[in-house]
């Protein structure tokens, strides 16, 4: 008996405790079902029930992360192509313990999926590729910028529900998915229309992203010219469509572009990543705190973000050998002085007298980790401009 071939989309959470969206389309491209799981075993059970024989698995999560610090080549290339559409990816590297190794890579090994982007997949030899929904939305839907359906400061549930509706309209326009005839999609649509809370939209968000990923998996096998590989297996890659061609648009490097908000959509999103060597020290650490701040300032010397942008910061602390047991610093105490030392990048907060503090009111997202150092102690710090609210 022939086994049906499947094309799977996974909006993979970086940690198993968080929600992961799952979706599968058939050989014709029609959505068969979608859902939400959490653990790796739950992913395995879901696949065994709904996608026994995947041909292509498209995962929205870092898959091949060879770099110890900084940004992967694929991320840099996608940022250059889609930065003007507010669709630049978040940097990933092995300094972040969640990507050492990446969860997506571990799943690919578990299920025997190749991660080579030179392969198109088959029932006998499935391939897993990394995708990113935001650039795909921009190109497939002809958007001028990414739809702001994610949660963010100032976005009310009503505004997000309206944006979700627009996103779902675009997805329903993809003929192959045949969403209007899928019961689960009808349930998702009804849930969006009826909800009044952010948390309900966030549950739906993972599933919707997975459905788009499943369509990209199907395109990868059936219409390879619709997608391209940004990067390589050796350097880290992301699969996405070519960017839309916009008449007269010019992409300028973020470091040299002006701060005029009217030109913000026509340049790259600014991202600075630096590795700081030294002993990470928390607030109130006196001389050690001063030395740590000095090391952070020296690493980011000459880096500055546009004065009116919002900011995301990722902090991966590698603790010194003596910072264990009762001497281990609290993570929240490490964050404050480190961000204050980014006063050149963020600008200085006014009204603090002789104290030098960064203008951290601009920071909308912080992701922080700590672990014992396997080499030199310090921190890897990424500061990134966010799209306008």
C-alpha positions in Angstrom: 0.0 0.0 0.0 1.3 3.4 -0.9 1.9 5.8 2.0 0.9 9.4 1.4 3.7 11.9 1.2 3.7 14.9 3.5 5.3 18.3 3.7 5.6 19.5 7.2 5.9 23.0 8.8 7.3 23.4 12.3 7.3 26.8 14.1 9.8 25.4 16.6 10.2 27.0 20.1 13.8 27.3 21.1 13.0 25.5 24.4 10.7 22.4 24.8 8.7 24.1 27.6 7.2 26.6 25.1 4.6 26.1 22.4 5.6 24.7 19.0 3.3 25.0 16.0 2.9 22.0 13.7 1.2 21.8 10.2 1.2 19.3 7.3 0.1 19.6 3.7 -0.3 16.8 1.2 1.1 16.2 -2.3 -1.3 18.7 -3.8 -0.4 21.4 -1.3 -3.6 21.2 0.7 -3.5 21.7 4.4 -4.4 18.4 6.1 -4.2 19.5 9.7 -2.3 21.7 12.2 -1.8 21.9 16.0 0.4 22.9 18.9 2.8 20.7 20.9 5.7 21.3 23.3 8.2 18.5 24.0 10.3 16.7 21.4 8.4 13.5 22.2 5.1 15.3 21.5 6.5 16.4 18.1 7.4 12.7 17.4 3.9 11.6 18.4 2.3 14.3 16.2 4.4 13.3 13.2 3.6 9.6 13.7 -0.1 10.5 13.7 -0.2 13.0 10.9 2.9 12.8 8.8 4.3 9.3 8.7 6.4 9.9 5.6 7.6 13.5 5.3 9.4 14.6 2.1 10.4 18.1 3.2 10.3 19.5 6.7 10.5 23.3 6.9 11.4 24.6 10.4 11.3 28.1 11.7 14.2 28.0 14.1 18.0 28.0 13.8 19.0 24.7 12.2 22.7 24.9 11.2 24.7 27.2 13.6 28.4 26.8 13.0 29.5 30.2 14.4 30.7 30.6 17.9 29.7 34.3 18.1 28.0 37.0 16.0 25.6 36.4 13.2 25.4 33.6 10.7 26.0 34.3 7.0 22.5 33.3 6.1 21.1 35.8 8.6 23.2 38.6 7.3 22.1 37.9 3.7 18.4 37.8 4.6 18.9 41.1 6.6 20.4 42.7 3.5 17.6 41.5 1.3 14.7 42.1 3.6 15.8 44.6 6.2 13.9 47.4 4.4 10.8 45.4 4.9 11.4 45.0 8.7 12.0 41.3 8.1 15.6 40.8 9.4 16.2 37.6 11.4 17.4 37.4 15.0 21.1 36.6 15.3 22.0 33.1 16.5 25.4 31.6 17.6 26.8 28.9 19.8 27.5 31.4 22.6 23.7 31.2 23.2 23.2 27.9 25.1 19.9 27.3 23.3 21.8 27.0 20.0 24.7 24.8 21.3 23.4 22.6 19.8 20.2 24.0 18.2 17.0 22.1 19.0 16.1 21.9 15.3 19.4 20.2 14.5 18.8 17.6 17.3 15.4 16.9 15.9 16.7 16.4 12.4 19.3 13.9 13.7 16.6 12.1 15.7 14.4 11.6 12.7 17.1 11.0 10.2 16.4 14.1 8.1 19.2 15.6 6.0 19.8 19.3 6.6 21.6 19.9 3.3 20.0 22.7 1.3 21.3 21.1 -2.0 18.7 18.4 -1.5 15.0 18.7 -2.4 13.7 15.7 -0.4 12.0 12.4 -1.1 10.1 9.8 0.8 13.2 7.7 1.1 15.5 10.7 2.0 13.6 13.5 3.7 15.3 16.9 4.0 14.8 19.5 6.8 15.4 23.1 5.8 15.4 26.3 7.9 12.8 28.9 6.8 11.7 32.3 8.2 8.0 33.3 7.7 8.5 37.1 7.7 10.5 37.3 4.5 8.2 34.7 2.9 5.1 36.8 3.8 6.7 39.9 2.3 7.4 38.2 -1.0 4.4 35.9 -1.3 1.9 38.6 -0.3 3.5 41.6 -1.9 3.8 43.5 1.4 5.6 46.8 1.9 6.6 45.6 5.4 5.9 42.7 7.7 2.4 42.7 9.2 2.7 43.5 13.0 0.7 40.5 14.2 3.3 39.7 16.9 2.8 41.0 20.4 4.5 44.3 21.2 4.2 47.4 23.3 1.3 49.5 22.3 -0.5 46.8 20.3 -3.9 46.1 21.7 -5.8 42.8 21.2 -8.2 44.6 18.9 -5.4 45.9 16.7 -3.6 42.5 16.6 -6.9 40.7 15.8 -7.4 43.0 12.8 -3.8 42.3 11.6 -4.3 38.6 12.1 -7.4 38.8 10.0 -5.3 40.5 7.2 -2.7 37.8 7.5 -5.3 35.0 7.3 -6.9 36.6 4.2 -3.5 36.5 2.5 -3.0 32.8 3.5 -6.5 31.9 2.2 -5.5 33.4 -1.2 -2.8 30.7 -1.6 -4.8 28.4 -3.8 -2.8 25.2 -3.0 -3.6 25.4 0.7 -7.4 25.3 0.2 -7.8 26.7 3.7 -11.5 27.5 3.4 -12.3 23.8 3.2 -10.2 22.8 6.2 -12.1 22.4 9.4 -9.2 23.2 11.7 -8.6 26.5 9.7 -12.2 27.4 10.3 -11.7 26.9 14.0 -8.6 29.1 14.0 -10.4 31.8 12.1 -13.4 31.8 14.5 -11.0 31.9 17.5 -9.2 35.0 16.1 -12.5 36.8 15.5 -13.8 36.0 19.0 -10.8 36.5 21.2 -10.2 39.6 23.3 -6.9 38.6 24.9 -3.3 38.6 23.8 -2.6 35.1 25.2 -5.2 33.5 23.0 -3.7 35.1 19.9 -0.2 33.9 20.8 -1.4 30.3 20.9 -2.9 30.8 17.4 0.2 32.6 16.2 2.4 29.5 16.4 0.0 27.4 14.4 -0.5 30.0 11.7 3.3 30.4 11.3 3.6 26.6 11.0 1.0 26.5 8.2 3.1 29.0 6.2 6.2 26.9 6.9 4.4 23.8 5.5 3.6 25.7 2.3 7.3 26.6 2.0 8.2 22.9 2.5 5.8 22.1 -0.4 7.3 24.8 -2.6 10.8 23.6 -1.9 10.0 20.2 -3.5 7.5 21.2 -6.2 8.5 24.8 -7.2 12.2 25.2 -6.4 12.6 28.4 -8.4 10.2 30.1 -6.0 12.8 30.0 -3.2 16.5 30.6 -2.8 19.1 29.6 -0.3 20.6 32.5 1.7 24.0 31.2 3.0 25.3 27.6 2.8 25.4 24.4 4.8 28.9 25.2 6.0 28.1 28.8 7.1 24.5 28.5 8.1 21.5 29.2 5.8 17.9 30.3 5.6 15.5 29.4 2.8 13.2 32.3 1.6 11.8 33.7 -1.6 13.6 36.4 -3.5 12.8 39.9 -2.2 10.1 41.9 -4.0 11.5 44.4 -6.5 10.5 47.9 -5.5 10.8 50.8 -8.0 13.5 53.1 -6.9 14.2 51.5 -3.5 17.8 51.7 -2.2 19.2 49.6 0.6 21.9 51.4 2.5 24.1 50.0 5.3 22.6 50.8 8.7 25.8 52.3 10.1 25.9 55.0 7.4 22.2 55.7 6.8 20.7 58.8 8.3 18.3 58.9 11.2 15.4 60.4 9.3 12.3 58.2 10.0 11.0 58.9 6.5 13.9 56.8 5.1 13.9 54.1 7.8 12.2 51.5 5.5 15.0 51.9 2.9 18.0 50.7 5.0 19.1 47.7 6.9 18.1 47.1 10.4 21.2 47.9 12.6 22.7 45.0 14.5 25.8 45.0 16.7 27.2 41.8 18.2 30.4 41.8 20.3 32.1 39.3 22.6 33.4 40.9 25.8 36.2 39.1 27.7 36.2 39.6 31.5 34.4 38.7 34.7 30.7 39.5 34.4 29.7 41.5 37.5 26.3 42.4 38.8 24.9 45.7 40.1 26.7 46.8 43.3 29.9 45.0 42.5 32.0 48.2 43.0 35.4 48.0 41.5 34.7 44.7 39.6 31.5 46.3 38.3 33.5 49.3 37.1 36.0 47.1 35.3 33.2 45.0 33.7 31.5 48.1 32.4 34.7 49.4 31.0 35.2 46.2 29.1 31.7 46.4 27.7 32.1 50.0 26.6 35.5 49.2 25.0 34.0 46.3 23.0 31.1 48.5 21.6 33.2 51.6 21.0 32.0 53.4 17.9 28.7 51.6 17.7 25.5 53.6 17.9 21.9 52.9 17.0 19.5 55.5 15.4 18.3 57.9 18.1 14.6 57.1 17.6 14.5 53.3 17.2 13.3 50.7 19.7 15.8 48.0 20.7 16.2 44.3 21.5 19.2 43.0 23.5 20.5 39.4 23.8 23.0 38.7 26.7 24.8 35.4 27.0 27.0 35.4 30.1 29.9 33.0 30.6 30.7 32.9 34.3 34.3 32.8 35.7 35.4 29.7 37.7 34.9 31.5 41.0 31.3 32.5 40.2 29.7 29.3 41.5 27.7 28.2 44.6 27.1 31.1 46.9 29.2 33.4 44.7 27.0 32.9 41.6 25.5 36.2 40.6 21.8 36.6 40.0 21.0 36.9 36.3 18.9 40.0 36.8 21.8 41.7 38.6 24.1 40.9 35.7 21.7 42.5 33.2 21.4 46.0 34.6 25.1 47.1 34.7 25.8 45.4 31.4 23.0 47.4 29.6 24.1 50.6 31.4 27.5 50.2 29.9 25.9 50.3 26.4 25.4 54.1 26.8 27.2 54.8 23.6 25.1 52.4 21.6 21.7 53.4 23.2 22.6 57.0 24.1 22.7 58.2 27.7 19.6 58.5 29.9 19.1 62.2 30.8 18.7 63.4 34.4 20.9 60.9 36.2 23.5 63.5 37.4 27.0 62.1 37.6 25.9 58.5 37.1 26.3 57.2 33.5 23.3 55.1 32.5 22.2 53.9 29.1 18.8 55.1 27.8 17.3 51.6 28.4 13.7 52.9 28.2 14.2 52.2 24.5 14.7 48.5 25.1 11.5 46.5 24.4 13.0 43.0 24.5 15.7 41.4 26.6 16.9 37.8 26.3 19.5 36.8 28.9 21.3 33.5 29.7 24.2 32.5 32.1 26.3 29.4 32.2 29.8 28.4 33.4 32.5 29.4 31.0 34.2 26.6 29.0 36.9 29.0 27.9 37.5 32.6 28.9 34.7 34.2 31.0 32.8 37.2 29.6 29.6 37.7 27.6 28.3 37.7 24.1 26.1 40.7 23.5 23.8 41.5 20.5 22.1 44.8 20.3 19.5 45.1 17.5 17.2 47.8 16.1 13.5 46.8 16.2 11.0 47.7 13.6 8.9 50.8 14.4 5.9 50.1 16.7 
